[in-house]
Each structure stands twice: as structure tokens, then as C-alpha cells.
């Protein structure tokens, strides 16, 4: 539902909750899932106060991979790999599957990291 902004020049639309879908990416659900997992990973790494080198040792990856993760450069990471990295940090990853509401047409992937 578009409406005019305060200046009356540009229409404003309510987002879907997935910025990648709003921008028209064909793999929007996967990108959103990866972003949420990377955010959870970065929160844990910050809480542990690990250097990138120490985090690399704990995660079993190289320091450049940790740098990419910390900067949300996620093209080299799959959803599965990000989940495995979270479990390496003693985090549980829960995947919830439920019937979509009738009001939503397109399928959406949702990943919850606790």
C-alpha cells in the first residue's frame, strides 16, 4: 500500500520484513536466513570477546573467513555452515516448520537462532 511521503514527492511502501525480497532478490529467503544466522554468530563472538584469530581456532576456519563473517560478507557461507559455526560456539539452532497463513502467498524460510 503506497502513500505519499511528508514532502508529497515519493510514494512510501510498507516493507515485507525481508529487505532482500523488497529489493527483488530471487534468493531473498536464503539471504535473510544467512543474515540472521551471521548476526547471531557475531553477537556470540562479541560476548566471548574473542579476537578474530582465536575465533578462527574455535570455529575451525581461517581468520579471513572470520573477518568476512564479522563484516557480513556471506557469499562464501551456506546456511548449513553458519548453523554449524553456531553449534561450534555451544549454541542451539532451532528450525521451525509450520503451515503458512492464507494471507501470505509466497513461501518464506524462517530460521531462529537461540
N, CA, C and O atoms as CSV, one atom per row, in Angstrom:
chain,resi,resn,atom,element,x,y,z
A,1,UNK,N,N,0.847,-1.164,0.000
A,1,UNK,CA,C,0.000,0.000,0.000
A,1,UNK,C,C,0.898,1.235,0.000
A,1,UNK,O,O,1.553,1.521,1.002
A,2,UNK,N,N,0.934,1.958,-1.096
A,2,UNK,CA,C,1.776,3.139,-1.225
A,2,UNK,C,C,1.007,4.375,-0.778
A,2,UNK,O,O,-0.208,4.479,-0.947
A,3,UNK,N,N,1.754,5.299,-0.206
A,3,UNK,CA,C,1.171,6.585,0.175
A,3,UNK,C,C,2.225,7.655,-0.031
A,3,UNK,O,O,3.408,7.343,-0.170
A,4,UNK,N,N,1.815,8.892,-0.052
A,4,UNK,CA,C,2.765,9.970,-0.279
A,4,UNK,C,C,3.528,10.266,1.008
A,4,UNK,O,O,2.979,10.197,2.107
A,5,UNK,N,N,4.825,10.601,0.842
A,5,UNK,CA,C,5.655,10.950,1.986
A,5,UNK,C,C,5.303,12.351,2.462
A,5,UNK,O,O,4.429,13.008,1.895
A,6,UNK,N,N,5.990,12.806,3.509
A,6,UNK,CA,C,5.713,14.116,4.097
A,6,UNK,C,C,5.848,15.236,3.062
A,6,UNK,O,O,5.079,16.196,3.080
A,7,UNK,N,N,6.825,15.111,2.163
A,7,UNK,CA,C,7.005,16.134,1.140
A,7,UNK,C,C,6.027,15.958,-0.009
A,7,UNK,O,O,5.851,16.874,-0.813
A,8,UNK,N,N,5.395,14.813,-0.100
A,8,UNK,CA,C,4.435,14.556,-1.159
A,8,UNK,C,C,5.053,14.203,-2.491
A,8,UNK,O,O,4.368,14.233,-3.513
A,9,UNK,N,N,6.354,13.865,-2.508
A,9,UNK,CA,C,7.027,13.599,-3.773
A,9,UNK,C,C,7.176,12.112,-4.065
A,9,UNK,O,O,6.912,11.681,-5.187
A,10,UNK,N,N,7.583,11.341,-3.107
A,10,UNK,CA,C,7.880,9.932,-3.315
A,10,UNK,C,C,6.856,9.059,-2.603
A,10,UNK,O,O,6.510,9.337,-1.454
A,11,UNK,N,N,6.362,8.011,-3.258
A,11,UNK,CA,C,5.454,7.094,-2.564
A,11,UNK,C,C,6.232,6.256,-1.544
A,11,UNK,O,O,7.391,5.912,-1.777
A,12,UNK,N,N,5.604,5.933,-0.433
A,12,UNK,CA,C,6.206,5.129,0.615
A,12,UNK,C,C,5.427,3.831,0.703
A,12,UNK,O,O,4.197,3.837,0.760
A,13,UNK,N,N,6.147,2.719,0.713
A,13,UNK,CA,C,5.509,1.409,0.799
A,13,UNK,C,C,5.954,0.705,2.074
A,13,UNK,O,O,7.097,0.844,2.509
A,14,UNK,N,N,5.044,-0.043,2.659
A,14,UNK,CA,C,5.374,-0.838,3.842
A,14,UNK,C,C,6.200,-2.031,3.392
A,14,UNK,O,O,5.853,-2.693,2.414
A,15,UNK,N,N,7.305,-2.314,4.105
A,15,UNK,CA,C,8.180,-3.426,3.776
A,15,UNK,C,C,7.560,-4.757,4.154
A,15,UNK,O,O,6.604,-4.821,4.928
A,16,UNK,N,N,8.121,-5.814,3.596
A,16,UNK,CA,C,7.622,-7.157,3.862
A,16,UNK,C,C,8.235,-7.760,5.114
A,16,UNK,O,O,7.756,-8.785,5.599
A,17,UNK,N,N,9.291,-7.143,5.653
A,17,UNK,CA,C,10.034,-7.729,6.761
A,17,UNK,C,C,11.302,-8.411,6.262
A,17,UNK,O,O,12.139,-8.825,7.063
A,18,UNK,N,N,11.447,-8.531,4.963
A,18,UNK,CA,C,12.653,-9.086,4.355
A,18,UNK,C,C,13.144,-8.076,3.327
A,18,UNK,O,O,12.586,-7.964,2.235
A,19,UNK,N,N,14.183,-7.350,3.681
A,19,UNK,CA,C,14.686,-6.289,2.809
A,19,UNK,C,C,15.149,-6.849,1.465
A,19,UNK,O,O,15.066,-6.162,0.447
A,20,UNK,N,N,15.637,-8.093,1.456
A,20,UNK,CA,C,16.093,-8.693,0.201
A,20,UNK,C,C,14.922,-8.942,-0.746
A,20,UNK,O,O,15.054,-8.769,-1.957
A,21,UNK,N,N,13.788,-9.343,-0.203
A,21,UNK,CA,C,12.585,-9.520,-1.020
A,21,UNK,C,C,12.104,-8.161,-1.521
A,21,UNK,O,O,11.705,-8.024,-2.677
A,22,UNK,N,N,12.145,-7.164,-0.649
A,22,UNK,CA,C,11.724,-5.825,-1.035
A,22,UNK,C,C,12.580,-5.268,-2.166
A,22,UNK,O,O,12.099,-4.496,-2.995
A,23,UNK,N,N,13.865,-5.666,-2.197
A,23,UNK,CA,C,14.769,-5.201,-3.243
A,23,UNK,C,C,14.743,-6.081,-4.481
A,23,UNK,O,O,15.415,-5.784,-5.469
A,24,UNK,N,N,13.965,-7.171,-4.436
A,24,UNK,CA,C,13.770,-8.005,-5.610
A,24,UNK,C,C,14.785,-9.116,-5.816
A,24,UNK,O,O,14.887,-9.648,-6.921
A,25,UNK,N,N,15.548,-9.487,-4.773
A,25,UNK,CA,C,16.494,-10.589,-4.921
A,25,UNK,C,C,15.739,-11.902,-5.074
A,25,UNK,O,O,14.798,-12.156,-4.321
A,26,UNK,N,N,16.132,-12.753,-6.038
A,26,UNK,CA,C,15.425,-14.020,-6.230
A,26,UNK,C,C,15.648,-15.004,-5.092
A,26,UNK,O,O,14.804,-15.868,-4.856
A,27,UNK,N,N,16.769,-14.893,-4.381
A,27,UNK,CA,C,17.094,-15.788,-3.268
A,27,UNK,C,C,16.929,-15.065,-1.924
A,27,UNK,O,O,17.731,-15.247,-1.008
A,28,UNK,N,N,15.897,-14.259,-1.826
A,28,UNK,CA,C,15.689,-13.394,-0.665
A,28,UNK,C,C,15.572,-14.172,0.640
A,28,UNK,O,O,16.129,-13.751,1.654
A,29,UNK,N,N,14.869,-15.286,0.638
A,29,UNK,CA,C,14.675,-16.057,1.868
A,29,UNK,C,C,16.005,-16.606,2.376
A,29,UNK,O,O,16.279,-16.572,3.575
A,30,UNK,N,N,16.826,-17.110,1.462
A,30,UNK,CA,C,18.132,-17.639,1.860
A,30,UNK,C,C,19.032,-16.524,2.388
A,30,UNK,O,O,19.711,-16.701,3.399
A,31,UNK,N,N,19.041,-15.390,1.716
A,31,UNK,CA,C,19.848,-14.259,2.179
A,31,UNK,C,C,19.409,-13.797,3.564
A,31,UNK,O,O,20.252,-13.480,4.404
A,32,UNK,N,N,18.112,-13.755,3.811
A,32,UNK,CA,C,17.590,-13.337,5.113
A,32,UNK,C,C,18.015,-14.338,6.193
A,32,UNK,O,O,18.421,-13.940,7.285
A,33,UNK,N,N,17.922,-15.626,5.889
A,33,UNK,CA,C,18.313,-16.661,6.850
A,33,UNK,C,C,19.803,-16.550,7.179
A,33,UNK,O,O,20.196,-16.634,8.342
A,34,UNK,N,N,20.625,-16.360,6.147
A,34,UNK,CA,C,22.063,-16.230,6.365
A,34,UNK,C,C,22.378,-14.994,7.214
A,34,UNK,O,O,23.231,-15.043,8.100
A,35,UNK,N,N,21.699,-13.913,6.941
A,35,UNK,CA,C,21.930,-12.691,7.702
A,35,UNK,C,C,21.568,-12.876,9.177
A,35,UNK,O,O,22.305,-12.439,10.060
A,36,UNK,N,N,20.442,-13.519,9.436
A,36,UNK,CA,C,20.025,-13.741,10.824
A,36,UNK,C,C,21.001,-14.657,11.554
A,36,UNK,O,O,21.302,-14.431,12.726
A,37,UNK,N,N,21.499,-15.689,10.872
A,37,UNK,CA,C,22.472,-16.586,11.484
A,37,UNK,C,C,23.796,-15.873,11.723
A,37,UNK,O,O,24.403,-16.042,12.780
A,38,UNK,N,N,24.251,-15.083,10.766
A,38,UNK,CA,C,25.503,-14.335,10.928
A,38,UNK,C,C,25.384,-13.321,12.061
A,38,UNK,O,O,26.335,-13.118,12.816
A,39,UNK,N,N,24.237,-12.692,12.179
A,39,UNK,CA,C,24.028,-11.746,13.273
A,39,UNK,C,C,24.144,-12.458,14.623
A,39,UNK,O,O,24.794,-11.957,15.540
A,40,UNK,N,N,23.507,-13.634,14.737
A,40,UNK,CA,C,23.591,-14.407,15.976
A,40,UNK,C,C,25.041,-14.807,16.262
A,40,UNK,O,O,25.493,-14.723,17.404
A,41,UNK,N,N,25.766,-15.238,15.232
A,41,UNK,CA,C,27.175,-15.597,15.400
A,41,UNK,C,C,27.994,-14.413,15.895
A,41,UNK,O,O,28.790,-14.543,16.825
A,42,UNK,N,N,27.796,-13.272,15.276
A,42,UNK,CA,C,28.549,-12.082,15.676
A,42,UNK,C,C,28.211,-11.646,17.097
A,42,UNK,O,O,29.081,-11.150,17.812
A,43,UNK,N,N,26.978,-11.821,17.509
A,43,UNK,CA,C,26.598,-11.487,18.887
A,43,UNK,C,C,27.341,-12.393,19.876
A,43,UNK,O,O,27.833,-11.921,20.901
A,44,UNK,N,N,27.421,-13.678,19.573
A,44,UNK,CA,C,28.121,-14.621,20.447
A,44,UNK,C,C,29.611,-14.306,20.478
A,44,UNK,O,O,30.225,-14.304,21.545
A,45,UNK,N,N,30.192,-14.040,19.312
A,45,UNK,CA,C,31.624,-13.717,19.258
A,45,UNK,C,C,31.940,-12.455,20.042
A,45,UNK,O,O,32.969,-12.386,20.714
A,46,UNK,N,N,31.071,-11.456,19.965
A,46,UNK,CA,C,31.270,-10.229,20.737
A,46,UNK,C,C,31.183,-10.505,22.230
A,46,UNK,O,O,31.984,-9.986,23.008
A,47,UNK,N,N,30.215,-11.317,22.631
A,47,UNK,CA,C,30.041,-11.637,24.050
A,47,UNK,C,C,31.238,-12.412,24.594
A,47,UNK,O,O,31.618,-12.238,25.752
A,48,UNK,N,N,31.833,-13.266,23.759
A,48,UNK,CA,C,33.003,-14.052,24.184
A,48,UNK,C,C,34.285,-13.227,24.160
A,48,UNK,O,O,35.303,-13.645,24.712
A,49,UNK,N,N,34.243,-12.069,23.528
A,49,UNK,CA,C,35.400,-11.173,23.405
A,49,UNK,C,C,36.605,-11.889,22.807
A,49,UNK,O,O,37.733,-11.740,23.277
A,50,UNK,N,N,36.338,-12.676,21.752
A,50,UNK,CA,C,37.407,-13.388,21.060
A,50,UNK,C,C,37.988,-12.530,19.950
A,50,UNK,O,O,37.261,-11.825,19.250
A,51,UNK,N,N,39.313,-12.597,19.795
A,51,UNK,CA,C,39.931,-11.963,18.636
A,51,UNK,C,C,39.535,-12.779,17.408
A,51,UNK,O,O,39.036,-13.897,17.538
A,52,UNK,N,N,39.753,-12.229,16.234
A,52,UNK,CA,C,39.423,-12.972,15.019
A,52,UNK,C,C,40.272,-14.235,14.913
A,52,UNK,O,O,39.791,-15.269,14.450
A,53,UNK,N,N,41.520,-14.158,15.334
A,53,UNK,CA,C,42.391,-15.328,15.298
A,53,UNK,C,C,41.909,-16.423,16.235
A,53,UNK,O,O,41.878,-17.596,15.863
A,54,UNK,N,N,41.528,-16.035,17.468
A,54,UNK,CA,C,41.022,-17.016,18.435
A,54,UNK,C,C,39.677,-17.582,17.978
A,54,UNK,O,O,39.419,-18.776,18.128
A,55,UNK,N,N,38.825,-16.724,17.422
A,55,UNK,CA,C,37.535,-17.189,16.914
A,55,UNK,C,C,37.740,-18.188,15.780
A,55,UNK,O,O,37.010,-19.175,15.679
A,56,UNK,N,N,38.724,-17.936,14.934
A,56,UNK,CA,C,39.019,-18.852,13.827
A,56,UNK,C,C,39.403,-20.230,14.358
A,56,UNK,O,O,38.980,-21.246,13.808
A,57,UNK,N,N,40.201,-20.269,15.425
A,57,UNK,CA,C,40.606,-21.552,16.006
A,57,UNK,C,C,39.406,-22.291,16.584
A,57,UNK,O,O,39.264,-23.496,16.377
A,58,UNK,N,N,38.549,-21.590,17.300
A,58,UNK,CA,C,37.361,-22.206,17.900
A,58,UNK,C,C,36.414,-22.719,16.819
A,58,UNK,O,O,35.836,-23.798,16.955
A,59,UNK,N,N,36.256,-21.950,15.753
A,59,UNK,CA,C,35.307,-22.301,14.696
A,59,UNK,C,C,35.877,-23.260,13.662
A,59,UNK,O,O,35.130,-23.860,12.890
A,60,UNK,N,N,37.198,-23.408,13.646
A,60,UNK,CA,C,37.810,-24.295,12.664
A,60,UNK,C,C,37.836,-23.719,11.266
A,60,UNK,O,O,37.741,-24.451,10.281
A,61,UNK,N,N,37.966,-22.401,11.179
A,61,UNK,CA,C,38.054,-21.716,9.885
A,61,UNK,C,C,39.272,-20.805,9.914
A,61,UNK,O,O,39.942,-20.696,10.942
A,62,UNK,N,N,39.559,-20.161,8.811
A,62,UNK,CA,C,40.676,-19.221,8.751
A,62,UNK,C,C,40.261,-17.855,9.297
A,62,UNK,O,O,39.074,-17.537,9.368
A,63,UNK,N,N,41.241,-17.066,9.676
A,63,UNK,CA,C,40.963,-15.708,10.160
A,63,UNK,C,C,40.273,-14.861,9.090
A,63,UNK,O,O,39.365,-14.102,9.429
A,64,UNK,N,N,40.667,-14.957,7.792
A,64,UNK,CA,C,39.934,-14.183,6.781
A,64,UNK,C,C,38.449,-14.551,6.704
A,64,UNK,O,O,37.619,-13.690,6.413
A,65,UNK,N,N,38.103,-15.822,6.961
A,65,UNK,CA,C,36.692,-16.220,6.970
A,65,UNK,C,C,35.964,-15.563,8.138
A,65,UNK,O,O,34.813,-15.150,7.999
A,66,UNK,N,N,36.631,-15.463,9.290
A,66,UNK,CA,C,36.025,-14.787,10.442
A,66,UNK,C,C,35.843,-13.309,10.124
A,66,UNK,O,O,34.823,-12.720,10.481
A,67,UNK,N,N,36.820,-12.708,9.456
A,67,UNK,CA,C,36.705,-11.304,9.056
A,67,UNK,C,C,35.514,-11.106,8.124
A,67,UNK,O,O,34.749,-10.154,8.281
A,68,UNK,N,N,35.359,-12.003,7.159
A,68,UNK,CA,C,34.221,-11.916,6.232
A,68,UNK,C,C,32.910,-12.027,7.001
A,68,UNK,O,O,31.967,-11.276,6.749
A,69,UNK,N,N,32.857,-12.958,7.931
A,69,UNK,CA,C,31.660,-13.139,8.754
A,69,UNK,C,C,31.369,-11.897,9.581
A,69,UNK,O,O,30.224,-11.449,9.643
A,70,UNK,N,N,32.390,-11.337,10.214
A,70,UNK,CA,C,32.209,-10.149,11.053
A,70,UNK,C,C,31.735,-8.949,10.229
A,70,UNK,O,O,31.064,-8.059,10.750
A,71,UNK,N,N,32.086,-8.932,8.941
A,71,UNK,CA,C,31.679,-7.833,8.053
A,71,UNK,C,C,30.473,-8.196,7.185
A,71,UNK,O,O,30.152,-7.487,6.231
A,72,UNK,N,N,29.811,-9.300,7.521
A,72,UNK,CA,C,28.590,-9.749,6.839
A,72,UNK,C,C,28.796,-9.954,5.338
A,72,UNK,O,O,27.886,-9.712,4.545
A,73,UNK,N,N,29.978,-10.394,4.956
A,73,UNK,CA,C,30.249,-10.799,3.576
A,73,UNK,C,C,29.997,-12.301,3.527
A,73,UNK,O,O,30.902,-13.098,3.771
A,74,UNK,N,N,28.773,-12.679,3.213
A,74,UNK,CA,C,28.296,-14.037,3.442
A,74,UNK,C,C,28.250,-14.914,2.199
A,74,UNK,O,O,27.731,-16.029,2.262
A,75,UNK,N,N,28.770,-14.451,1.086
A,75,UNK,CA,C,28.673,-15.251,-0.139
A,75,UNK,C,C,29.428,-16.575,-0.020
A,75,UNK,O,O,29.067,-17.537,-0.697
A,76,UNK,N,N,30.456,-16.653,0.814
A,76,UNK,CA,C,31.224,-17.883,0.983
A,76,UNK,C,C,30.668,-18.813,2.041
A,76,UNK,O,O,31.307,-19.807,2.385
A,77,UNK,N,N,29.485,-18.509,2.565
A,77,UNK,CA,C,28.888,-19.302,3.638
A,77,UNK,C,C,27.518,-19.816,3.216
A,77,UNK,O,O,26.713,-19.074,2.653
A,78,UNK,N,N,27.262,-21.085,3.489
A,78,UNK,CA,C,25.921,-21.624,3.287
A,78,UNK,C,C,25.154,-21.511,4.597
A,78,UNK,O,O,25.751,-21.288,5.650
A,79,UNK,N,N,23.857,-21.661,4.538
A,79,UNK,CA,C,23.036,-21.653,5.741
A,79,UNK,C,C,23.500,-22.779,6.672
A,79,UNK,O,O,23.623,-22.581,7.881
A,80,UNK,N,N,23.754,-23.948,6.105
A,80,UNK,CA,C,24.199,-25.087,6.909
A,80,UNK,C,C,25.525,-24.796,7.611
A,80,UNK,O,O,25.689,-25.110,8.790
A,81,UNK,N,N,26.456,-24.203,6.895
A,81,UNK,CA,C,27.756,-23.892,7.503
A,81,UNK,C,C,27.600,-22.892,8.638
A,81,UNK,O,O,28.235,-23.047,9.681
A,82,UNK,N,N,26.775,-21.875,8.459
A,82,UNK,CA,C,26.553,-20.896,9.517
A,82,UNK,C,C,25.919,-21.556,10.746
A,82,UNK,O,O,26.257,-21.213,11.879
A,83,UNK,N,N,25.008,-22.493,10.524
A,83,UNK,CA,C,24.414,-23.220,11.650
A,83,UNK,C,C,25.471,-24.057,12.362
A,83,UNK,O,O,25.478,-24.128,13.591
A,84,UNK,N,N,26.364,-24.692,11.601
A,84,UNK,CA,C,27.435,-25.478,12.205
A,84,UNK,C,C,28.387,-24.601,13.014
A,84,UNK,O,O,28.877,-25.020,14.063
A,85,UNK,N,N,28.649,-23.395,12.537
A,85,UNK,CA,C,29.504,-22.474,13.288
A,85,UNK,C,C,28.842,-22.074,14.608
A,85,UNK,O,O,29.516,-21.955,15.632
A,86,UNK,N,N,27.544,-21.871,14.584
A,86,UNK,CA,C,26.830,-21.559,15.827
A,86,UNK,C,C,26.916,-22.721,16.816
A,86,UNK,O,O,27.119,-22.499,18.010
A,87,UNK,N,N,26.766,-23.936,16.340
A,87,UNK,CA,C,26.855,-25.076,17.253
A,87,UNK,C,C,28.275,-25.236,17.790
A,87,UNK,O,O,28.455,-25.722,18.907
A,88,UNK,N,N,29.287,-24.838,17.015
A,88,UNK,CA,C,30.670,-24.863,17.496
A,88,UNK,C,C,30.865,-23.893,18.656
A,88,UNK,O,O,31.790,-24.049,19.453
A,89,UNK,N,N,29.997,-22.897,18.749
A,89,UNK,CA,C,30.043,-21.923,19.843
A,89,UNK,C,C,29.039,-22.274,20.946
A,89,UNK,O,O,28.633,-21.411,21.724
A,90,UNK,N,N,28.643,-23.554,21.003
A,90,UNK,CA,C,27.702,-24.052,22.019
A,90,UNK,C,C,26.336,-23.384,21.959
A,90,UNK,O,O,25.704,-23.151,22.989
A,91,UNK,N,N,25.890,-23.080,20.756
A,91,UNK,CA,C,24.564,-22.506,20.558
A,91,UNK,C,C,23.666,-23.552,19.917
A,91,UNK,O,O,24.118,-24.329,19.075
A,92,UNK,N,N,22.406,-23.578,20.305
A,92,UNK,CA,C,21.422,-24.435,19.662
A,92,UNK,C,C,20.745,-23.644,18.553
A,92,UNK,O,O,20.434,-22.464,18.719
A,93,UNK,N,N,20.524,-24.293,17.436
A,93,UNK,CA,C,19.810,-23.688,16.317
A,93,UNK,C,C,18.519,-24.475,16.140
A,93,UNK,O,O,18.539,-25.697,15.994
A,94,UNK,N,N,17.410,-23.772,16.154
A,94,UNK,CA,C,16.101,-24.407,16.040
A,94,UNK,C,C,15.453,-23.978,14.738
A,94,UNK,O,O,15.353,-22.786,14.444
A,95,UNK,N,N,15.015,-24.958,13.960
A,95,UNK,CA,C,14.300,-24.676,12.718
A,95,UNK,C,C,12.837,-24.993,12.966
A,95,UNK,O,O,12.496,-26.106,13.365
A,96,UNK,N,N,11.978,-24.023,12.733
A,96,UNK,CA,C,10.549,-24.185,12.973
A,96,UNK,C,C,9.839,-24.302,11.630
A,96,UNK,O,O,10.004,-23.456,10.751
A,97,UNK,N,N,9.047,-25.359,11.482
A,97,UNK,CA,C,8.269,-25.559,10.256
A,97,UNK,C,C,6.802,-25.530,10.633
A,97,UNK,O,O,6.364,-26.282,11.503
A,98,UNK,N,N,6.047,-24.671,9.987
A,98,UNK,CA,C,4.610,-24.586,10.248
A,98,UNK,C,C,3.908,-24.172,8.974
A,98,UNK,O,O,4.521,-23.621,8.060
A,99,UNK,N,N,2.620,-24.443,8.923
A,99,UNK,CA,C,1.808,-24.068,7.773
A,99,UNK,C,C,1.770,-22.549,7.664
A,99,UNK,O,O,1.610,-21.841,8.659
A,100,UNK,N,N,1.919,-22.066,6.439
A,100,UNK,CA,C,1.876,-20.617,6.233
A,100,UNK,C,C,0.438,-20.115,6.360
A,100,UNK,O,O,-0.506,-20.847,6.065
A,101,UNK,N,N,0.274,-18.872,6.796
A,101,UNK,CA,C,-1.083,-18.319,6.862
A,101,UNK,C,C,-1.641,-18.094,5.455
A,101,UNK,O,O,-0.882,-17.853,4.516
A,102,UNK,N,N,-2.931,-18.172,5.311
A,102,UNK,CA,C,-3.561,-17.981,3.999
A,102,UNK,C,C,-3.315,-16.595,3.436
A,102,UNK,O,O,-3.331,-16.402,2.221
A,103,UNK,N,N,-3.091,-15.638,4.306
A,103,UNK,CA,C,-2.910,-14.258,3.854
A,103,UNK,C,C,-1.582,-14.043,3.135
A,103,UNK,O,O,-1.414,-13.033,2.453
A,104,UNK,N,N,-0.633,-14.973,3.273
A,104,UNK,CA,C,0.664,-14.827,2.622
A,104,UNK,C,C,0.737,-15.777,1.440
A,104,UNK,O,O,0.515,-16.979,1.583
A,105,UNK,N,N,1.052,-15.227,0.263
A,105,UNK,CA,C,1.078,-16.025,-0.960
A,105,UNK,C,C,2.383,-16.810,-1.117
A,105,UNK,O,O,2.353,-18.022,-1.328
A,106,UNK,N,N,3.525,-16.127,-1.016
A,106,UNK,CA,C,4.812,-16.749,-1.285
A,106,UNK,C,C,5.326,-17.468,-0.041
A,106,UNK,O,O,5.090,-17.035,1.087
A,107,UNK,N,N,6.033,-18.576,-0.268
A,107,UNK,CA,C,6.664,-19.298,0.834
A,107,UNK,C,C,7.832,-18.464,1.371
A,107,UNK,O,O,8.471,-17.722,0.625
A,108,UNK,N,N,8.097,-18.595,2.656
A,108,UNK,CA,C,9.177,-17.833,3.284
A,108,UNK,C,C,9.923,-18.767,4.238
A,108,UNK,O,O,9.301,-19.529,4.978
A,109,UNK,N,N,11.248,-18.708,4.217
A,109,UNK,CA,C,12.061,-19.508,5.116
A,109,UNK,C,C,12.371,-18.669,6.332
A,109,UNK,O,O,12.772,-17.512,6.212
A,110,UNK,N,N,12.184,-19.250,7.508
A,110,UNK,CA,C,12.479,-18.542,8.742
A,110,UNK,C,C,13.380,-19.410,9.600
A,110,UNK,O,O,13.069,-20.573,9.856
A,111,UNK,N,N,14.491,-18.851,10.045
A,111,UNK,CA,C,15.429,-19.571,10.900
A,111,UNK,C,C,15.538,-18.803,12.196
A,111,UNK,O,O,15.722,-17.586,12.195
A,112,UNK,N,N,15.422,-19.521,13.309
A,112,UNK,CA,C,15.517,-18.921,14.625
A,112,UNK,C,C,16.767,-19.448,15.292
A,112,UNK,O,O,16.919,-20.662,15.432
A,113,UNK,N,N,17.665,-18.572,15.706
A,113,UNK,CA,C,18.869,-18.975,16.449
A,113,UNK,C,C,18.704,-18.510,17.881
A,113,UNK,O,O,18.423,-17.340,18.139
A,114,UNK,N,N,18.878,-19.430,18.804
A,114,UNK,CA,C,18.731,-19.084,20.221
A,114,UNK,C,C,20.042,-19.138,20.928
A,114,UNK,O,O,20.106,-18.876,22.129
